[in-house]
Structures are given as structure tokens and as C-alpha cells.
Amino acid sequence: MHYARMRKLAGFLCKLLLAGSVLAGLLLIYLDAIVSATFTERRWELPAKVYARPLELYPGRRLGMEELKYELRLLGYQPVEQLLAPGEFSSAGATLEFYTRFFAFADELAPAARVRLRFAGGAIQEMSGAGGKLDLYRLEPVQIGGIYPRHREDRLLVQLDEVPPTLQAALLVVEDKNFFRHRGLSLSGVARALLANLRAGRVEQGGSTLTQQLVKNFYLSGQRSLTRKAIEAMMAILLELHYDKRAILQAYMNEVFLAQDGPRAIHGFGLASQYFFGRPLEQLGLHQQALLVGMVKGPSLYSPLRQPERALKRRNLVLELMREAGVITEVEAGVATAMPLDLSRRPRAMNSYPAFLDLVRRQLRRDYREQDLSSLGLGIFTSFDPLLQRQAEQSISRVLDPIDPGKELQTALVVTSFDNGEVRALIGGRSPRFAGFNRALDALRPVGSLLKPALYLNALEQDSRYTLATPISDAPLTVRLENGDEWSPRNFDRQSHDAVLLHRALSRSYNQASVRLGLELGLEPVLETLRKLGLERQLPVVPAMLLGAGAMAPIEIAAIYQTIAAGGFRLPLHTIRDVVDAQGNILQRFPLRYDRVVSAQSMHLLHYALQEVAREGTGKTLYRYLPESFAVAGKTGTTNDNRDSWFAGFSGDLMSVSWVGRDDNGDTGLTGATGALKIWGDFMAMASRRGLAYRVPEGIEHYWVDENTGKLSASSCRGSRLMPFVKGSEPQLSAPCQRLDRGILQWFRELF
């Protein structure tokens, strides 16, 4: 009986062992599939490097020395007393000299070079290089991000050959001395950690190899349990069976967590080098390499930003371990130990401009084939201008911080070069470095009077039916809607006017006159004009649309005003100049159509009225910021209960759209003129280099017109104004002339 029970128990145990073996085998097959299926992709997928525009330098360019220093610091250049190596600059008095690095542009390879500049009057006066005077020099572009075109993750991956050998050796000395001898697990390390934990009475050491740490980061959670530890060990062994040590070490260096930058995690030594030191990994000194290695044990515990003294002690310990292991000499260790932490003045992640990079991602998918974007090591050259971006951020702070220190107001700003449609700067929110909701692209808000220029443009395209001098009634009106309701639009100041000339109705943004004109023209024709200008969104075909009832994003308004600023030429807004693959070949893009959609004559008339907005109308406070001689054009926009404040306009080189509002859609207390216009004016006063200057299109003639009646007048008549007309559309009747009082002396001179 006893023997039978033993046999039965043995059989049960055999079955249990067999079942366990099968389950273990299945688990190993499953884990092996995970390791082999995903590691290669994660290891080799390299981000596309996104670059700003290259800064072009030439004698006569308006550029201050401090602006150039700012750009050089963004590039990671270090200020020194004497130039010795690429990536350095020095200045003395009005002279600045820098030593550039080699850079592969999309169209040429630029060798390292020394360039000297002399400044005077806020501009570059002279420029020279090794061969004498220079007429033009193109500085390497700032890398503003590293993105994966096919998804939203941000990393800055490095190849193992790009990692300094001393950093590699330091990592192994500190974290895994037997890395090149074990097969994923270190039994001695586990035993040592177990003994230390028993002595301490708590978990102090993990005993994990670099391979195990990589497995945990790649595939597992940070939860501590025996089950997770067992799975981690199995996956580490499998990983070592499939891949060589160098591949595993490279993957670890790109994956290890080293810091937290707000909502963004800093993974990998490459990104951490840029974040803490503002320079590529291969340019770090021994003291900086040791600091990064020391942080691996505890990024928060040894953060040089939050715990500088603790980080310094940890760094010096790493240097001592490197000396003991023979990685560095005693002299090198002494020199490095005497160095300060040597952090960048402003630690930053590679992707410091998340709103602009968001737009780049979207336009990559719009303008390029998906299969081309899967290539490794892409270089994306964009139109982004770091100097304009900084000026935009400063303008927002100067205007909003005094009136809203609690940052309840939000904002967005889009800046383009209106002659080619390139987006030069982009603000997606009050905290522009925060990768949150991108209001420039995604905040759909009522636009107020910003759509009125399309309405008046539609009228001006009606041959001779409407001119800038056509009288329009601004009397109260009531419109019966399709559902039977009645709508009675009112002017912002609740005042009504009799007949006003068309140009004045636009520059003063009279709602009643605008609705009357829109109903005369028809809602569909006005919408068609908006579509020609660049509108792609469906708007409600209701009378309130004439006053901006439809919700749009700032980038969409920018597309419309881009066409207006460009004189009737429509070109899609774009950020990408070139995309090159790892071999330097330029990828082919879908062509961007550039079409004239509005006649030059009609657009010239509209520009006249929009300049009047800035000079005399709702935007006249702009000239608190701008010189009187600096011509600009634009339009204010205010929505019901002051929920949204807008301004859109252009100078002779830039077009920009600014918006201010609240995310909860509450009352801002601001109109277009008291909110967004101030940001626009402050920014353009700093950023724009050229006011509007026109060549009058063929077929346009100018006449003096009486401001009250729209009839012909003369320059010597009171209330007269010189206005442009399409030839043949000028007034045919003359108004009575009340002579200007020029004084007796002038009268006497006119007698002779």
C-alpha cells in the first residue's frame, strides 16, 4: 500500500515537473520572441535630426553681437579667451571671433573655419576669414530636436563609436565590471548584493548587470518582485544569446534614464549631454563624463541641478574608481576632480521648441512619402529662426506678465516670411518650452473681425461695382434667420453711422456696415473668397459668419493672411526646406503649388485699407511700438464678451498672427487692440527689418476723393484723401471744395 502511494506521488510529481517544464518552455519561447522581435528595431531606429535655418552672415546685416552670441550658445559653442578648437568663440570690444565645426549641409560640406566679425551700429560692419575678407558666411544650423517621423517619441540616439572610450570604461567600472565576461547574469554580483542587503536589513543593492538593467528598461516595469526578477534574468540571458556585447552596451547608453525635464524624460547619454552641458557627447571632458556616469545610480539623488554638492561627491567617487581601475592617470583624475560641475547656463532638452516640432511632424506626413520617412538617420532642414523665436517669447512675457502674473491667460503666435510661406517661429502656449496642448495648431476659437478683409476683398473684385470710396450704410439692421429667429448685429462701440466709405467701414471694423455689404454680396461668394485665400475648414453658412462666428486655429488664420500679405499669391505654409538621408541625398517631396488667386489690383486696394487699420483705425495704437515711417497692415479681432483677442498683420518681410484667450473660454478683459495687438506690435518692432513699400500695379490710378461723399476732390480741399482705384472705376462726380486755410503767406505766394 505504501509502495503504491509512493509510485502515485512520484507519478504526480513527474507530471507536475513535466507541466512546469512545458510552461517554462512556453514562457522562454514567448520571452525569446519578444526579445528577438523588438530589440533590433529599438536598437537601430535613429531619430531624424531637425535643424533650424542656418544663420547667414554678411557685411551690412542688421544683427547685434549679443544676438550672435545667443545663437552660438544654442549651438553649444563655449566662450574662451583664445580660440584653440572648433566650437569656441571669443569677443573683445566690437569684435567677435568664432571657430566653426565641420557641417554637412544639404547642398555642400562646410569645413571647420575661423571667422572674425566687427560690429557697428547694430549691424555687421566687416567680416573676414583665413583667406581675407568674406562677403557671405553660413553658420551651421542649430539642432532644435530629434524626432521619429512615424511617431511622437523624442530621443537623441548615439552610435557606440561616438561615445568617448573613457565614458564607456567608467560606466563598466562603476556599474558592471564583468560585463564582457558574463552571459547576462553575474552570480558574484548577485551574491555580493545579497550579502550587503542581509547586513543592512533592507534592499540596498540590486546586483543587476547592465544587460538586466536594459531588459528592465526596455520590457518590464520598475516593480520589485521575485517574479519580475526571474523574468528579467531569463530575458537577459536570451538577449545575450542573440546579440553581441557592443550592441547591448550601445542600447543601454541610449536607453538609461538620467533626468526629468518637466513632463519630458531625459533618456540616454547623448540627450543628457545636450541637456546638462549644451554640447555633443564626444566633446565632454572627463569631469563631465564622470558626472553623467555617477547619475546612473540615482538621477534624482545625484541631480547636479537639485543636489549639486551630492552630485559633486558622486562624480569625484567615479573619478577615483576610474583611477583605481587604470582608466585614467592620477594626474588626469586630479585635474578632473578640481573642476566645477561645469553645467550649461541653461540646461535644456534637445526638443526645446515642441510647438514648432509638432508642426514639422505634421508637414512631414503631408509633404513626403511614408516609405521615405522610414529611412535611418534623416536630416531635416527647416525654416525655424531661433532669434525670432526668442523675440516672440520675450514679447509675450513683456505684454502678458504685468497684467496676468498668474498665467491664466493663454496665447499663440505664428510668424512667417510672407514672400515664401515659410513658418519662422511658433508659440503654442504661455509656456513655450512645455510640450502640452499646441494652441497655435489645435485651439479652435471664434476669430471675430479677422475674416472681414475677405468680405471687403470680394467686394473690391466686383469690377466697378465697389471701390474703396463706395458709400455703405452703417445703420442698424435686423436679419431674419432660416429658423425664424432675428439677429441684430451691433457695432463694438454701440454707435451707428450713416453712409460710410467702404475703406472706412473696414478700417473702423463697423459690424453693421459689414453685414449689409456681406448680405448684398452673398454668403457663398464671400466663403469662396476665403477658400481662395487658404481656408480649408468648413464654416457655418450663416450671416454671423461675416463677423467671425466660425472657429479656427491661429495657423489657419496665418494661411489666409499669408496670401493677403503676398499680394494674392497662395502658397501653403511650410517649415521644411530639405530632408536628406544618411548618405546626404535629398528626398523628393510632393510639390507645393504657388498660384495667384487674387488680382494684384484688388489686393493693392485691400492693402491700402489694412494700412489704414494700423494708421487710423482699430489698430492705431500699433504706432506706440513702431516708428511713424514704418508701414504695416493688419486687422484686429475681438469676440463676444472679450473671450478672444486677435491681431493679424504684416510688414515688408514678416507676417504674424497673435491670439490671447483663456482655455476655459472666459472673459479676458481684452479687445484685439488691448491684448493681441500689443504682442504683435512689440514683436514686430524688434523682429521686422522692413516696412511695407509698394510698386503700384499696372491698371491702378490715384485720385483725390472727398472723405464724406466718395466723390472726386482735390489736394487743396478740406477732407480730401488720395486713394487708389482700378482704372475706369474712379468717381465721376465732384464734391464741393472747401479750401484748406494755408495762411496769408501761403495765399500771397499762390497769387504769383
Salt bridges, closest charged atoms under 4 A:
ASP32 OD1 - HIS242 NE2 2.46
GLU45 OE2 - ARG150 NH2 3.71
GLU45 OE2 - HIS151 NE2 3.54
GLU66 OE2 - LYS69 NZ 3.64
GLU67 OE2 - ARG689 NH2 3.95
GLU71 OE2 - ARG53 NH1 2.78
GLU97 OE2 - ARG114 NH2 3.37
GLU97 OE1 - ARG116 NH2 3.17
ASP107 OD1 - ARG138 NH2 2.99
GLU108 OE2 - ARG138 NH2 2.85
GLU126 OE2 - ARG118 NH2 3.08
GLU140 OE1 - ARG101 NH1 3.32
GLU153 OE2 - ARG155 NH2 3.17
ASP154 OD2 - ARG264 NH1 2.63
ASP154 OD1 - ARG361 NH2 2.51
ASP161 OD1 - ARG246 NH2 3.04
ASP176 OD2 - HIS182 NE2 2.86
GLU204 OE2 - ARG202 NH2 2.89
GLU232 OE1 - ARG228 NH1 2.62
GLU232 OE2 - LYS229 NZ 3.26
GLU240 OE2 - HIS182 ND1 3.90
GLU240 OE2 - LYS245 NZ 2.81
GLU255 OE1 - ARG42 NH2 3.76
GLU255 OE1 - ARG155 NH1 3.17
GLU320 OE2 - ARG323 NH2 2.57
ASP342 OD2 - HIS287 NE2 3.15
ASP358 OD1 - ARG152 NH1 3.67
ASP358 OD2 - ARG362 NH2 3.06
ASP367 OD1 - ARG366 NE 2.64
ASP367 OD2 - ARG589 NH2 2.92
ASP372 OD2 - ARG369 NE 3.08
ASP385 OD1 - ARG53 NH2 2.98
ASP385 OD2 - ARG424 NH2 2.81
GLU393 OE2 - ARG433 NH1 2.49
ASP401 OD1 - ARG430 NH2 3.17
ASP404 OD2 - ARG430 NH1 2.71
GLU408 OE1 - ARG662 NH1 3.20
GLU422 OE1 - ARG577 NH2 2.96
ASP442 OD2 - ARG362 NH2 2.81
GLU461 OE2 - LYS532 NZ 3.34
ASP474 OD2 - HIS497 ND1 2.58
GLU486 OE2 - ARG480 NH2 2.85
GLU528 OE1 - ARG531 NH1 3.46
GLU536 OE2 - ARG570 NH2 3.74
GLU556 OE2 - ARG537 NE 2.99
ASP595 OD2 - ARG593 NH2 3.14
GLU612 OE1 - HIS503 ND1 2.51
GLU612 OE2 - ARG508 NH1 2.78
GLU612 OE1 - ARG721 NH2 3.47
GLU616 OE1 - ARG508 NH2 3.65
GLU616 OE2 - ARG721 NH2 2.71
GLU628 OE1 - ARG615 NH1 3.27
ASP641 OD2 - ARG643 NH2 3.33
ASP644 OD1 - ARG445 NE 2.69
ASP663 OD2 - ARG439 NH2 2.73
ASP664 OD1 - ARG662 NE 2.97
ASP682 OD1 - ARG398 NH2 2.92
GLU707 OE1 - HIS503 NE2 2.99
GLU707 OE2 - ARG721 NH1 3.06
GLU750 OE2 - ARG742 NH1 3.25
